[in-house]
Structure formats: C-alpha cells, structure tokens
C-alpha cells in the first residue's frame, strides 16, 4: 500500500509540475517506482530489525499494536513530506532535502506562514487527509 500511495503522489507531483518536465516518458516512471522501493526499503529498516529479532514479546498484543502505530506514523511522516514537495518544487526547482529543515530554522516566519500555505494549497491538505 505505501508503494501504491507513493506512486500516486509521484503522478500528482508530475501532473502539478508538468511544465518543468516536458520530455517525461514511461521509463521515468519505472525509475521513479524503483526509487520509491529503495526509499521505502531504507525508511523501513527499523521495522525489519524489530520484526525479525527473536524476542518473546513479539507475539504480545501490545507489541503488535505498537508496531502498527509506529508503521502508520512513519508512513504519515513520509507522505507529508511527499505531498509538501508537490508545491515546494515550483519555488526551488528541486525536491526537498535536509536543507528544507535548515530553511525552516532560519526564523519565526514559518510559524506565521504555515496557515497561509495551508489555505493557499488547501487541495493538498485535502489530499493528505484523504490518504
């Protein structure tokens, strides 16, 4: 499911920013799916470790609940930044990286602007709510 949502976000990203990618073809989407697979694989390394460590608590109901909640929160975190990237690209002409966190840390303006951005890009807020 996360791979499907990531691919849907990639198609929405391309559709929204199509003017920046005039020569996109099917191969680019296949490479994008490969990139999504690798990104998900890296993001879920802690889950592989938690799932495959042979500890007795693994079969406990609360451990499984914790595991599901952590998995869901990780996916939410990944998709929030994936959706933020859609309008962010037109301003920076690149996908967000760790420098986005540095930019946010430059001042208090982000605290004042996030509601403005949410209102301006309300349809992305709805997209996230739908995911």
Buried (B, 14 or more C-beta within 10 A) or exposed (E): EBEEBBBBBBEBBBEBBEEEEEEEEEEEBEEBEEEBEEBBEEBBEEEEEBEEEEEEEEEEEEBEEEBEEEBEEBBEEBBEBBBBBBBBBEEEEEEBEEEBEEEEEEEEEEEEEEEEBEEEBEEBEEBBEEB
